[in-house]
Each structure stands twice: as C-alpha cells, then as structure tokens.
C-alpha cells in the first residue's frame, strides 16, 4: 500500500522573544529549536521569598516552561466582586526575567467556595440524584449557564490582562476537563441533553426509532419526558446510555470551545490547548473528536503500578496521543517524576525509569516533557505526589535525575519538530465501540475494550513491530488507511455502513484486515446488524455465526491448527460457519463449539480479510500477529532475540530519521546491528554503548540514534 501524506499543520508553543535575563545573560531566540521541559508551577502555595529559590533551581534543572494558575480562581477572585491579580503579575514577571515561558491556565478548573455557596445550582448531580459537594475539585456542571457566566467572565479578565505579557507562550483551558465531572445528571444536563437529541434526531419519531423505545413501553410523546440515564429499576435503554456518553463528551467540548473563542479573540496569535487524559480507562471524552478544537494536542499520563503491563500501556497511550495529533508534535503536560498519591499503593519509580518513561513519550511525538508538579506540596490532597523538587529538596536523587534529564533534553533539541514515522500496521481504536461494547446486558461483561486493543498492540511489540493506534473516525474523517499494509480491528463493536464500505475497499485494494472477537455487531444506534455475526463484516470475511459462546472467568477452550501447541481462547467464542473460499487456520478443540473454525482467512480482491473468533492467549496472539504481518510483507527491523524486549520507534524529518531504541526490561540488552541499519550516529546514549555492530542498552535504557533517510 502506498503512503499518502495527509498530516495537517499544527501551531506550537509561541516561545518568548530573546531578552536579557536577571543574571545578565541572554535568553534563546524565539525560533530556537528546543523541547519544552517543565511542570505545573503553583507559586501561590508558597511564600514569595521561596520564589527566588524556585527560579534558581528551575534554571539549574533546564526548565524552560511552566503551567501557572491552574487552581487559582479563589485567589484571583476572592469574592464575587473583588479581584487580586498582583501575585500572579509578580510571578509571571519573575518567570520572564529568568527566561521561563508560561503556559497560562484560565483558572476555571474548580470554582471558589463563594460561587458554590451563592449558586449551589452549579454543582453536579450523580445518577442517584446526589449532589457532588465542594471540598475536592471540578465541582461544576458542564451545562450550567450560571457556572459558564462566571467562568467565562474570569477567562475574559485573564485574557485582557495578560494578552501582551511577554512570558505568555500558550493558553491552558481549564484542567483535565471531565476528570471528575464528565457525567452530570442534573436538571441542567437533562435540558441540554434534550436539545442535543433534538439536534441529532430532528424528531421524536426518529429518536424513538433509534432508541428502540417499542421495547419495555418506552415510547416518548414529548421531549420533556426524556431524562439522562439516571438510576432505574433495571437496565436503562442502551442507546440512551450510548447517546448520553456522546452528549457528555460534546457538552465538555462545547465548554472548551466557549473558553477558546474568548482567548482567540483577545490573543489570536497565542496557541490554545487543554490537557487530555489519554491513559488507563479514561474514556469519557472522545479526544479524536476534540483534537480539531485546540491548536496543539496536550496530554497527561500516569502509570498504574498495579498493572503488570504498565509500561506497555504508556507506550500504547503515547502512540494513540500521537495519532490523535495526526502525528504532529504534541505536548506532554503532566506525568510523574516518581510516585503519585491517588492509587491504593503508590510506588516510587526505579532508577532510570523517569528517563525511559519520558523518552518513550518523545519517541511517539512529544516535543514537551512536563510533570506535576514543580515543588512538592506541603499540604493538601497531593502532598505525597512526587514533583521535580521533592520534599527532600535539591539534595535528592529525584532532583538530580530531573536536572540530568533536563540537560539531556537540551541535547535532543534537533529532534523537536520532527514527526513520528507512520507504521505499516494500524490498530483501529473507536470511542463509540469503547462506550457501547461495555454496556450491560451483553453476552459477557468480562470483555474490556481497551484490554483487547492493548493485547494486539503488545503482540505487535513482541514481534518487534511498531503499530499505530489509529482513531477509527480518521478512516472516514481524516487521513484514511493509506500506508497501512495491515489493519487490525479488535472488538470493533459499532460499525456503520460507511465504515464497512471503507474497510471493504481497503481490502479490495490490497490491504490485509484482521477482525477481532465481538466486532461488527451493531450500528451507530446500537442496533444489531441482522443476519448473523459478525454482522457488518459477515460478507467480507465469508463467515457467519448464530450464537455467542460466553466463557466463565478462568475458563478456556483449546485451539488447534496453524497455531502453537497448547493454544487457548477465553472469554467469548462464536459458532462459526464458513464459505467455501475461506481458509480455516485454527479450530476450537472443545468448549461450547468443538470443531468449529476459530481463526479464518479469505482472499478478497488484491487483499485478505481474517477473523479471530475468540480471545487468544498471549503466546497464540503473538504468533497470529507474526503470521498476519508476514502475509502482509511486514518484517521486524530488530533481531529476533530482542523482540518484545526492545521497542524501536522512529521520528523523521525530510532528511533524517531519529531511532529510539527503548529497553522495556530491567536487564541490560545488546541489539545486533547490521549494514541494513545504515550508518548510525549517536544523538543521546544515556548510558548505552554504541559499537560498529551493536548497541547495548542498560536496564530500562533508551538510546536515540540518527541516520540519513533513504533517498534523502
């Protein structure tokens, strides 16, 4: 498949102009290549005499940008009719005098106590009808006109006051929109939900059709009868639940746009962003849909220490963030230097992990590496959350690591502005399928959407292959699938006719498509595609199933055929029958459907379409991905003995490639190099050793090498 460039331009940090700093030196020119490095900075938590020490240590650590004002509304507007910007003025002036750019937050993330006291109607309501009270953060309704009135007044004040401040490099809308208030079931939400539904469906007749309200006597005769899916006697209408998820994402996006428009009017030349949370099971916000509303994509990511594949999840999320950004550079707004505070057990990072985690984000397109936060708090809910400057102060291993890494990033400045190279494997990731596939009343509640997508991604890594996590909406509303020789659709539950046609065309033109279990089941209204499973893909795959065979937790079925000995499947099976032109690669040995095809393949046009009718065990999935990749003509650039241990990610300019060799393991690894790897130059070894025929990576080590692009 030939690659076609469809990458859109993006705006980046507006670095301040060169100026003389407080110590008499000159700051870099605004056009100087650099990777942004810094943290959330909360000077309001500290006496002003501490600020000078902050500046000294920031410069020692190589910090060049900080996010300021994120949770400062109550200090900026102490009462309903008073304002105090003096402290923020002084903080921004001091940062500028020390050559540190400012990502200025609009401070709307959490309303002050006076607002919720005067207007308790801005507080969210959960599905049980309980009010979410102040005392934490984000205690506001995304659809509240009262909250919006006060919040946007603050945004306008901020925009007008700081529009011309020389430190202002970027606007930071709110903070982690939807982290705690994505689903609000209040009266405001109900009214806004009705308006959203009226816009989507146009009439009650069409809504009743889409929601299947003939079932359980749910037919609506007036818009006023429609509510959010609050606590019900039994399972709420599934399409109502799916639409409420869509609406909730749109409501937050609408709020983002409202803030953005004020900022753009006041400062059209200053880029605007907000920090996404592409991480873990955070799924309430449809970030591929939001990406067009910001000038550059930013993301927060934290490891879950209880996850045995925590690092693979980091790689997956960084990859997905890069694809949401359309492979343009993006901004890592938050991650941690060491332990966090909000997990049941919070573990410190091991030596070298700060560097590895950070550079993995850079490998996937981040041109900024920032942390929460600069100075570790002495009070409040996050006082045990690590920071660049910990409680132990500058004489600490964390700060030494922070400063050492800052120096390394300065040496990686040439990488800034390069883009991630498109992989030859694409794994489709779809928010509608994520939301809908995990609703109640399904064949099994054990299937988890992201777990399945992650399994295919890690299987590609185990084969030494890079795969892109491709937002499914981009197939129809973006770059499409040009350049991908193999496309995997794990658990693509919601499939429209247009998406079916696009994937069928992809196969017909020479692509290789692999469809995973519980895919093609429903349309955009969560109505079943009739005629047998896998519904929308039945004709393309040449398979048909009448029943699901759900398996209990821990229960497996044997697989035999062109799979490793001892292969098993779990969680779900299908009673598959096949057309005569379908190749059966594996069958079920036992379970609900013994002897039935479990893995199939079919040639269609110039391409091939395959189906995997269960959840294979890890070794089997690795073998299958290796086979599918080989059938598509894709080979690993890594030697066989390091595949699954070392990941290779590539960024590129018009003339150069930057190769990031990332050691996933806690042991040193040597990667054999051959003439096919080209003439490699060291950009940042960080403890690795580069020889003529090998690269040795220390435990959790990352090496960045460069070479000329072929044909450049």
BELPELIN-V821837 format. One record per helix or strand of 2 or more residues. SS is the DSSP state (@ for helix, = for strand). FROM is the first residue (numbers start at 1). LEN is the number of residues. If there is no record, write none. Layout:
((SS;FROM;LEN) (SS;FROM;LEN))
This chain:
((=;36;6) (@;43;3) (@;48;14) (=;65;4) (@;73;4) (@;86;12) (=;101;5) (@;113;6) (@;120;3) (@;145;18) (=;168;5) (@;187;15) (@;204;8) (@;215;3) (@;223;3) (@;238;29) (=;272;2) (=;275;2) (@;287;7) (=;298;3) (@;310;15) (=;330;5) (@;353;11) (=;366;6) (@;397;15) (@;413;3) (=;419;2) (=;425;5) (@;431;7) (@;449;14) (=;467;5) (@;473;5) (=;486;4) (@;497;12) (=;512;4) (@;535;7) (=;543;8) (=;556;6) (=;568;3) (=;572;7) (=;583;6) (@;591;3) (=;597;8) (=;607;6) (=;615;2) (@;618;14) (@;640;3) (=;646;7) (=;656;8) (=;669;4) (@;675;3) (=;681;4) (=;689;2) (=;694;4) (=;702;7))
